[in-house]
């Protein structure tokens, strides 16, 4: 699944940055895909590997991208995935 691959890449960058002393917060499309079964509502079993949902953090991607001059659209035969790493 492509969204899992995107999250894995964001996770790798985040972990590498942390190992270099750069605290960060990785955000991606959808829920975290690190565990096969999420521990929620219990605390996260791997908080340093978690990728938090962009929309779950209250970020309106259509509004954010519009402010950057990028049109946010849904297409019939395509998917666009977004991710951020906040430092």
Biopython code that builds the backbone (N, CA, C, O; Angstrom):
import numpy as np
from Bio.PDB.StructureBuilder import StructureBuilder

atoms = [
    (1, "UNK", "N", (0.843, -1.168, 0.000)),
    (1, "UNK", "CA", (0.000, 0.000, 0.000)),
    (1, "UNK", "C", (0.895, 1.239, 0.000)),
    (1, "UNK", "O", (1.800, 1.358, 0.825)),
    (2, "UNK", "N", (0.639, 2.150, -0.920)),
    (2, "UNK", "CA", (1.504, 3.313, -1.114)),
    (2, "UNK", "C", (1.525, 4.241, 0.100)),
    (2, "UNK", "O", (2.567, 4.821, 0.407)),
    (3, "UNK", "N", (0.396, 4.392, 0.797)),
    (3, "UNK", "CA", (0.392, 5.275, 1.963)),
    (3, "UNK", "C", (1.305, 4.732, 3.061)),
    (3, "UNK", "O", (1.922, 5.507, 3.791)),
    (4, "UNK", "N", (1.393, 3.425, 3.182)),
    (4, "UNK", "CA", (2.313, 2.817, 4.155)),
    (4, "UNK", "C", (3.768, 3.123, 3.762)),
    (4, "UNK", "O", (4.595, 3.415, 4.626)),
    (5, "UNK", "N", (4.074, 3.056, 2.471)),
    (5, "UNK", "CA", (5.429, 3.370, 2.005)),
    (5, "UNK", "C", (5.785, 4.825, 2.286)),
    (5, "UNK", "O", (6.899, 5.122, 2.716)),
    (6, "UNK", "N", (4.846, 5.727, 2.044)),
    (6, "UNK", "CA", (5.084, 7.152, 2.327)),
    (6, "UNK", "C", (5.354, 7.323, 3.819)),
    (6, "UNK", "O", (6.308, 7.999, 4.205)),
    (7, "UNK", "N", (4.516, 6.711, 4.661)),
    (7, "UNK", "CA", (4.736, 6.820, 6.101)),
    (7, "UNK", "C", (6.070, 6.212, 6.519)),
    (7, "UNK", "O", (6.759, 6.769, 7.373)),
    (8, "UNK", "N", (6.439, 5.093, 5.937)),
    (8, "UNK", "CA", (7.728, 4.484, 6.276)),
    (8, "UNK", "C", (8.882, 5.414, 5.923)),
    (8, "UNK", "O", (9.852, 5.508, 6.675)),
    (9, "UNK", "N", (8.791, 6.099, 4.793)),
    (9, "UNK", "CA", (9.843, 7.048, 4.411)),
    (9, "UNK", "C", (9.902, 8.238, 5.363)),
    (9, "UNK", "O", (10.985, 8.652, 5.775)),
    (10, "UNK", "N", (8.744, 8.784, 5.712)),
    (10, "UNK", "CA", (8.696, 9.901, 6.663)),
    (10, "UNK", "C", (9.244, 9.457, 8.015)),
    (10, "UNK", "O", (9.986, 10.192, 8.667)),
    (11, "UNK", "N", (8.873, 8.256, 8.426)),
    (11, "UNK", "CA", (9.345, 7.699, 9.700)),
    (11, "UNK", "C", (10.869, 7.566, 9.700)),
    (11, "UNK", "O", (11.519, 7.923, 10.683)),
    (12, "UNK", "N", (11.440, 7.060, 8.614)),
    (12, "UNK", "CA", (12.901, 6.905, 8.526)),
    (12, "UNK", "C", (13.607, 8.256, 8.641)),
    (12, "UNK", "O", (14.608, 8.386, 9.346)),
    (13, "UNK", "N", (13.079, 9.252, 7.945)),
    (13, "UNK", "CA", (13.678, 10.598, 8.011)),
    (13, "UNK", "C", (13.576, 11.142, 9.432)),
    (13, "UNK", "O", (14.532, 11.713, 9.955)),
    (14, "UNK", "N", (12.417, 10.963, 10.050)),
    (14, "UNK", "CA", (12.199, 11.442, 11.412)),
    (14, "UNK", "C", (13.172, 10.792, 12.398)),
    (14, "UNK", "O", (13.789, 11.480, 13.211)),
    (15, "UNK", "N", (13.306, 9.470, 12.322)),
    (15, "UNK", "CA", (14.208, 8.740, 13.220)),
    (15, "UNK", "C", (15.651, 9.172, 12.994)),
    (15, "UNK", "O", (16.398, 9.360, 13.954)),
    (16, "UNK", "N", (16.046, 9.331, 11.746)),
    (16, "UNK", "CA", (17.405, 9.783, 11.436)),
    (16, "UNK", "C", (17.656, 11.188, 11.999)),
    (16, "UNK", "O", (18.716, 11.453, 12.565)),
    (17, "UNK", "N", (16.684, 12.075, 11.842)),
    (17, "UNK", "CA", (16.828, 13.429, 12.371)),
    (17, "UNK", "C", (16.950, 13.407, 13.892)),
    (17, "UNK", "O", (17.779, 14.116, 14.463)),
    (18, "UNK", "N", (16.132, 12.601, 14.539)),
    (18, "UNK", "CA", (16.207, 12.500, 16.006)),
    (18, "UNK", "C", (17.562, 11.966, 16.453)),
    (18, "UNK", "O", (18.113, 12.424, 17.454)),
    (19, "UNK", "N", (18.101, 10.998, 15.711)),
    (19, "UNK", "CA", (19.405, 10.439, 16.085)),
    (19, "UNK", "C", (20.514, 11.468, 15.920)),
    (19, "UNK", "O", (21.603, 11.312, 16.473)),
    (20, "UNK", "N", (20.232, 12.522, 15.156)),
    (20, "UNK", "CA", (21.193, 13.623, 14.987)),
    (20, "UNK", "C", (20.888, 14.788, 15.933)),
    (20, "UNK", "O", (21.501, 15.851, 15.840)),
    (21, "UNK", "N", (19.935, 14.576, 16.840)),
    (21, "UNK", "CA", (19.618, 15.598, 17.830)),
    (21, "UNK", "C", (18.541, 16.590, 17.413)),
    (21, "UNK", "O", (18.334, 17.596, 18.091)),
    (22, "UNK", "N", (17.849, 16.320, 16.303)),
    (22, "UNK", "CA", (16.799, 17.222, 15.826)),
    (22, "UNK", "C", (15.425, 16.687, 16.212)),
    (22, "UNK", "O", (14.898, 15.784, 15.562)),
    (23, "UNK", "N", (14.848, 17.246, 17.274)),
    (23, "UNK", "CA", (13.514, 16.834, 17.684)),
    (23, "UNK", "C", (12.534, 17.209, 16.588)),
    (23, "UNK", "O", (12.674, 18.267, 15.974)),
    (24, "UNK", "N", (11.545, 16.364, 16.329)),
    (24, "UNK", "CA", (10.614, 16.624, 15.238)),
    (24, "UNK", "C", (9.293, 15.914, 15.459)),
    (24, "UNK", "O", (9.159, 15.060, 16.336)),
    (25, "UNK", "N", (8.321, 16.289, 14.642)),
    (25, "UNK", "CA", (6.995, 15.695, 14.680)),
    (25, "UNK", "C", (6.599, 15.310, 13.264)),
    (25, "UNK", "O", (6.316, 16.184, 12.444)),
    (26, "UNK", "N", (6.574, 13.996, 12.958)),
    (26, "UNK", "CA", (6.175, 13.558, 11.616)),
    (26, "UNK", "C", (4.655, 13.465, 11.492)),
    (26, "UNK", "O", (3.985, 12.891, 12.351)),
    (27, "UNK", "N", (4.127, 14.032, 10.421)),
    (27, "UNK", "CA", (2.694, 14.008, 10.147)),
    (27, "UNK", "C", (2.474, 13.433, 8.755)),
    (27, "UNK", "O", (3.241, 13.718, 7.835)),
    (28, "UNK", "N", (1.435, 12.626, 8.597)),
    (28, "UNK", "CA", (1.157, 12.032, 7.291)),
    (28, "UNK", "C", (-0.326, 11.857, 7.051)),
    (28, "UNK", "O", (-1.147, 12.148, 7.921)),
    (29, "UNK", "N", (-0.665, 11.377, 5.859)),
    (29, "UNK", "CA", (-2.051, 11.092, 5.511)),
    (29, "UNK", "C", (-2.548, 9.886, 6.292)),
    (29, "UNK", "O", (-1.849, 8.879, 6.403)),
    (30, "UNK", "N", (-3.747, 9.989, 6.828)),
    (30, "UNK", "CA", (-4.383, 8.859, 7.502)),
    (30, "UNK", "C", (-3.758, 8.541, 8.839)),
    (30, "UNK", "O", (-2.898, 9.266, 9.340)),
    (31, "UNK", "N", (-4.213, 7.437, 9.406)),
    (31, "UNK", "CA", (-3.689, 7.002, 10.693)),
    (31, "UNK", "C", (-2.328, 6.349, 10.566)),
    (31, "UNK", "O", (-1.927, 5.928, 9.481)),
    (32, "UNK", "N", (-1.630, 6.268, 11.666)),
    (32, "UNK", "CA", (-0.302, 5.650, 11.701)),
    (32, "UNK", "C", (-0.398, 4.185, 11.281)),
    (32, "UNK", "O", (-1.350, 3.490, 11.638)),
    (33, "UNK", "N", (0.578, 3.730, 10.532)),
    (33, "UNK", "CA", (0.593, 2.349, 10.029)),
    (33, "UNK", "C", (1.742, 1.521, 10.600)),
    (33, "UNK", "O", (2.039, 0.442, 10.086)),
    (34, "UNK", "N", (2.393, 2.017, 11.659)),
    (34, "UNK", "CA", (3.575, 1.317, 12.159)),
    (34, "UNK", "C", (3.247, -0.066, 12.728)),
    (34, "UNK", "O", (3.910, -1.050, 12.400)),
    (35, "UNK", "N", (2.235, -0.134, 13.571)),
    (35, "UNK", "CA", (1.873, -1.413, 14.196)),
    (35, "UNK", "C", (0.782, -2.115, 13.398)),
    (35, "UNK", "O", (-0.048, -1.472, 12.756)),
    (36, "UNK", "N", (0.798, -3.436, 13.449)),
    (36, "UNK", "CA", (-0.293, -4.188, 12.834)),
    (36, "UNK", "C", (-1.599, -3.935, 13.568)),
    (36, "UNK", "O", (-2.669, -3.910, 12.960)),
    (37, "UNK", "N", (-1.503, -3.746, 14.884)),
    (37, "UNK", "CA", (-2.684, -3.467, 15.698)),
    (37, "UNK", "C", (-2.324, -2.332, 16.654)),
    (37, "UNK", "O", (-1.420, -2.465, 17.479)),
    (38, "UNK", "N", (-3.031, -1.231, 16.535)),
    (38, "UNK", "CA", (-2.767, -0.052, 17.357)),
    (38, "UNK", "C", (-3.131, -0.325, 18.822)),
    (38, "UNK", "O", (-4.105, -1.023, 19.101)),
    (39, "UNK", "N", (-2.354, 0.221, 19.743)),
    (39, "UNK", "CA", (-2.586, 0.053, 21.172)),
    (39, "UNK", "C", (-3.702, 0.958, 21.697)),
    (39, "UNK", "O", (-4.150, 0.789, 22.831)),
    (40, "UNK", "N", (-4.154, 1.918, 20.883)),
    (40, "UNK", "CA", (-5.183, 2.858, 21.317)),
    (40, "UNK", "C", (-6.399, 2.110, 21.839)),
    (40, "UNK", "O", (-6.832, 1.157, 21.191)),
    (41, "UNK", "N", (-6.964, 2.483, 22.956)),
    (41, "UNK", "CA", (-6.827, 3.753, 23.689)),
    (41, "UNK", "C", (-5.687, 3.775, 24.701)),
    (41, "UNK", "O", (-5.499, 4.778, 25.389)),
    (42, "UNK", "N", (-4.926, 2.693, 24.804)),
    (42, "UNK", "CA", (-3.736, 2.705, 25.663)),
    (42, "UNK", "C", (-2.662, 3.560, 25.006)),
    (42, "UNK", "O", (-2.746, 3.840, 23.810)),
    (43, "UNK", "N", (-1.653, 3.979, 25.768)),
    (43, "UNK", "CA", (-0.575, 4.788, 25.171)),
    (43, "UNK", "C", (0.116, 4.051, 24.025)),
    (43, "UNK", "O", (0.159, 2.822, 23.994)),
    (44, "UNK", "N", (0.642, 4.813, 23.105)),
    (44, "UNK", "CA", (1.350, 4.270, 21.946)),
    (44, "UNK", "C", (2.535, 3.413, 22.408)),
    (44, "UNK", "O", (3.303, 3.805, 23.286)),
    (45, "UNK", "N", (2.657, 2.246, 21.797)),
    (45, "UNK", "CA", (3.758, 1.333, 22.134)),
    (45, "UNK", "C", (5.094, 1.807, 21.564)),
    (45, "UNK", "O", (6.148, 1.451, 22.091)),
    (46, "UNK", "N", (5.064, 2.609, 20.488)),
    (46, "UNK", "CA", (6.275, 3.077, 19.814)),
    (46, "UNK", "C", (6.161, 4.568, 19.488)),
    (46, "UNK", "O", (6.109, 4.934, 18.314)),
    (47, "UNK", "N", (6.121, 5.430, 20.499)),
    (47, "UNK", "CA", (5.909, 6.864, 20.240)),
    (47, "UNK", "C", (6.983, 7.494, 19.351)),
    (47, "UNK", "O", (6.705, 8.484, 18.674)),
    (48, "UNK", "N", (8.186, 6.954, 19.334)),
    (48, "UNK", "CA", (9.240, 7.511, 18.477)),
    (48, "UNK", "C", (9.137, 7.033, 17.035)),
    (48, "UNK", "O", (9.926, 7.450, 16.187)),
    (49, "UNK", "N", (8.171, 6.161, 16.749)),
    (49, "UNK", "CA", (7.958, 5.654, 15.391)),
    (49, "UNK", "C", (6.602, 6.075, 14.836)),
    (49, "UNK", "O", (6.290, 5.813, 13.674)),
    (50, "UNK", "N", (5.804, 6.726, 15.667)),
    (50, "UNK", "CA", (4.438, 7.109, 15.291)),
    (50, "UNK", "C", (4.447, 8.251, 14.281)),
    (50, "UNK", "O", (5.211, 9.207, 14.410)),
    (51, "UNK", "N", (3.588, 8.137, 13.277)),
    (51, "UNK", "CA", (3.334, 9.212, 12.315)),
    (51, "UNK", "C", (1.894, 9.645, 12.545)),
    (51, "UNK", "O", (0.965, 8.872, 12.315)),
    (52, "UNK", "N", (1.711, 10.862, 12.990)),
    (52, "UNK", "CA", (0.398, 11.375, 13.361)),
    (52, "UNK", "C", (-0.342, 11.870, 12.124)),
    (52, "UNK", "O", (0.268, 12.397, 11.193)),
    (53, "UNK", "N", (-1.647, 11.699, 12.121)),
    (53, "UNK", "CA", (-2.489, 12.148, 11.014)),
    (53, "UNK", "C", (-2.473, 13.672, 10.888)),
    (53, "UNK", "O", (-2.660, 14.382, 11.876)),
    (54, "UNK", "N", (-2.247, 14.171, 9.664)),
    (54, "UNK", "CA", (-2.267, 15.616, 9.416)),
    (54, "UNK", "C", (-3.620, 16.189, 9.810)),
    (54, "UNK", "O", (-3.684, 17.170, 10.551)),
    (55, "UNK", "N", (-4.697, 15.593, 9.327)),
    (55, "UNK", "CA", (-6.029, 16.120, 9.629)),
    (55, "UNK", "C", (-6.369, 15.936, 11.104)),
    (55, "UNK", "O", (-7.118, 16.735, 11.667)),
    (56, "UNK", "N", (-5.831, 14.902, 11.733)),
    (56, "UNK", "CA", (-6.036, 14.685, 13.157)),
    (56, "UNK", "C", (-5.441, 15.800, 14.002)),
    (56, "UNK", "O", (-5.861, 16.019, 15.139)),
    (57, "UNK", "N", (-4.472, 16.496, 13.449)),
    (57, "UNK", "CA", (-3.857, 17.638, 14.136)),
    (57, "UNK", "C", (-4.581, 18.942, 13.810)),
    (57, "UNK", "O", (-4.177, 20.017, 14.255)),
    (58, "UNK", "N", (-5.659, 18.835, 13.026)),
    (58, "UNK", "CA", (-6.455, 20.022, 12.718)),
    (58, "UNK", "C", (-5.939, 20.850, 11.554)),
    (58, "UNK", "O", (-6.361, 21.993, 11.377)),
    (59, "UNK", "N", (-5.036, 20.298, 10.761)),
    (59, "UNK", "CA", (-4.495, 21.023, 9.610)),
    (59, "UNK", "C", (-5.414, 20.805, 8.419)),
    (59, "UNK", "O", (-5.660, 19.668, 8.017)),
    (60, "UNK", "N", (-5.916, 21.883, 7.861)),
    (60, "UNK", "CA", (-6.779, 21.844, 6.678)),
    (60, "UNK", "C", (-5.870, 21.923, 5.456)),
    (60, "UNK", "O", (-5.396, 23.001, 5.095)),
    (61, "UNK", "N", (-5.628, 20.772, 4.819)),
    (61, "UNK", "CA", (-4.684, 20.725, 3.696)),
    (61, "UNK", "C", (-5.130, 21.589, 2.525)),
    (61, "UNK", "O", (-4.292, 22.204, 1.866)),
    (62, "UNK", "N", (-6.421, 21.651, 2.252)),
    (62, "UNK", "CA", (-6.905, 22.482, 1.148)),
    (62, "UNK", "C", (-6.564, 23.950, 1.404)),
    (62, "UNK", "O", (-6.109, 24.656, 0.503)),
    (63, "UNK", "N", (-6.783, 24.392, 2.610)),
    (63, "UNK", "CA", (-6.483, 25.781, 2.976)),
    (63, "UNK", "C", (-4.968, 26.034, 2.982)),
    (63, "UNK", "O", (-4.501, 27.051, 2.467)),
    (64, "UNK", "N", (-4.207, 25.101, 3.568)),
    (64, "UNK", "CA", (-2.751, 25.241, 3.636)),
    (64, "UNK", "C", (-2.135, 25.286, 2.234)),
    (64, "UNK", "O", (-1.342, 26.177, 1.927)),
    (65, "UNK", "N", (-2.501, 24.332, 1.399)),
    (65, "UNK", "CA", (-1.937, 24.296, 0.049)),
    (65, "UNK", "C", (-2.375, 25.510, -0.761)),
    (65, "UNK", "O", (-1.589, 26.053, -1.538)),
    (66, "UNK", "N", (-3.628, 25.941, -0.584)),
    (66, "UNK", "CA", (-4.101, 27.139, -1.275)),
    (66, "UNK", "C", (-3.255, 28.353, -0.938)),
    (66, "UNK", "O", (-2.972, 29.179, -1.805)),
    (67, "UNK", "N", (-2.848, 28.464, 0.327)),
    (67, "UNK", "CA", (-1.982, 29.581, 0.746)),
    (67, "UNK", "C", (-0.604, 29.496, 0.094)),
    (67, "UNK", "O", (0.103, 30.499, -0.003)),
    (68, "UNK", "N", (-0.223, 28.292, -0.354)),
    (68, "UNK", "CA", (1.071, 28.098, -1.033)),
    (68, "UNK", "C", (0.931, 28.179, -2.548)),
    (68, "UNK", "O", (1.903, 28.005, -3.281)),
    (69, "UNK", "N", (-0.294, 28.446, -3.010)),
    (69, "UNK", "CA", (-0.535, 28.536, -4.447)),
    (69, "UNK", "C", (-0.698, 27.184, -5.126)),
    (69, "UNK", "O", (-0.552, 27.075, -6.343)),
    (70, "UNK", "N", (-1.002, 26.153, -4.340)),
    (70, "UNK", "CA", (-1.167, 24.805, -4.875)),
    (70, "UNK", "C", (-2.639, 24.416, -4.769)),
    (70, "UNK", "O", (-3.247, 24.550, -3.707)),
    (71, "UNK", "N", (-3.202, 23.938, -5.864)),
    (71, "UNK", "CA", (-4.609, 23.549, -5.864)),
    (71, "UNK", "C", (-4.753, 22.132, -5.296)),
    (71, "UNK", "O", (-4.073, 21.204, -5.732)),
    (72, "UNK", "N", (-5.637, 21.988, -4.332)),
    (72, "UNK", "CA", (-5.927, 20.693, -3.710)),
    (72, "UNK", "C", (-7.118, 20.087, -4.433)),
    (72, "UNK", "O", (-8.219, 20.636, -4.393)),
    (73, "UNK", "N", (-6.900, 18.954, -5.097)),
    (73, "UNK", "CA", (-7.986, 18.337, -5.853)),
    (73, "UNK", "C", (-8.014, 16.827, -5.633)),
    (73, "UNK", "O", (-7.007, 16.204, -5.298)),
    (74, "UNK", "N", (-9.186, 16.271, -5.832)),
    (74, "UNK", "CA", (-9.343, 14.823, -5.862)),
    (74, "UNK", "C", (-9.506, 14.442, -7.318)),
    (74, "UNK", "O", (-10.322, 15.028, -8.030)),
    (75, "UNK", "N", (-8.729, 13.456, -7.768)),
    (75, "UNK", "CA", (-8.781, 13.049, -9.166)),
    (75, "UNK", "C", (-9.301, 11.619, -9.271)),
    (75, "UNK", "O", (-9.133, 10.811, -8.357)),
    (76, "UNK", "N", (-9.930, 11.326, -10.392)),
    (76, "UNK", "CA", (-10.557, 10.023, -10.589)),
    (76, "UNK", "C", (-9.560, 8.864, -10.537)),
    (76, "UNK", "O", (-9.802, 7.885, -9.832)),
    (77, "UNK", "N", (-8.466, 8.953, -11.253)),
    (77, "UNK", "CA", (-7.524, 7.836, -11.352)),
    (77, "UNK", "C", (-6.164, 8.137, -10.724)),
    (77, "UNK", "O", (-5.140, 7.623, -11.173)),
    (78, "UNK", "N", (-6.159, 8.965, -9.691)),
    (78, "UNK", "CA", (-4.888, 9.327, -9.060)),
    (78, "UNK", "C", (-5.108, 9.587, -7.574)),
    (78, "UNK", "O", (-6.217, 9.884, -7.130)),
    (79, "UNK", "N", (-4.043, 9.470, -6.840)),
    (79, "UNK", "CA", (-4.081, 9.805, -5.419)),
    (79, "UNK", "C", (-2.845, 10.647, -5.110)),
    (79, "UNK", "O", (-1.747, 10.369, -5.594)),
    (80, "UNK", "N", (-3.044, 11.664, -4.310)),
    (80, "UNK", "CA", (-1.923, 12.507, -3.882)),
    (80, "UNK", "C", (-1.812, 12.395, -2.379)),
    (80, "UNK", "O", (-2.782, 12.632, -1.660)),
    (81, "UNK", "N", (-0.647, 12.037, -1.905)),
    (81, "UNK", "CA", (-0.412, 11.888, -0.472)),
    (81, "UNK", "C", (0.512, 13.013, -0.004)),
    (81, "UNK", "O", (1.429, 13.423, -0.716)),
    (82, "UNK", "N", (0.251, 13.496, 1.191)),
    (82, "UNK", "CA", (1.044, 14.575, 1.760)),
    (82, "UNK", "C", (1.629, 14.138, 3.089)),
    (82, "UNK", "O", (1.059, 13.299, 3.786)),
    (83, "UNK", "N", (2.763, 14.709, 3.430)),
    (83, "UNK", "CA", (3.391, 14.460, 4.717)),
    (83, "UNK", "C", (4.228, 15.682, 5.094)),
    (83, "UNK", "O", (4.728, 16.402, 4.231)),
    (84, "UNK", "N", (4.364, 15.893, 6.374)),
    (84, "UNK", "CA", (5.200, 16.968, 6.908)),
    (84, "UNK", "C", (6.098, 16.390, 7.994)),
    (84, "UNK", "O", (5.747, 15.411, 8.653)),
    (85, "UNK", "N", (7.221, 16.988, 8.162)),
    (85, "UNK", "CA", (8.010, 16.752, 9.360)),
    (85, "UNK", "C", (8.268, 18.131, 9.943)),
    (85, "UNK", "O", (8.963, 18.950, 9.342)),
    (86, "UNK", "N", (7.712, 18.378, 11.102)),
    (86, "UNK", "CA", (7.871, 19.676, 11.757)),
    (86, "UNK", "C", (9.070, 19.614, 12.698)),
    (86, "UNK", "O", (9.166, 18.727, 13.547)),
    (87, "UNK", "N", (9.978, 20.568, 12.532)),
    (87, "UNK", "CA", (11.167, 20.638, 13.378)),
    (87, "UNK", "C", (11.051, 21.803, 14.319)),
    (87, "UNK", "O", (11.954, 22.040, 15.122)),
]
sb = StructureBuilder()
sb.init_structure("model")
sb.init_model(0)
sb.init_chain("A")
sb.init_seg("    ")
for serial, (resi, resn, name, xyz) in enumerate(atoms, 1):
    if name == "N":
        sb.init_residue(resn, " ", resi, " ")
    sb.init_atom(name, np.array(xyz, "f"), 0.0, 1.0, " ", f" {name:<3s}", serial, name[0])
structure = sb.get_structure()
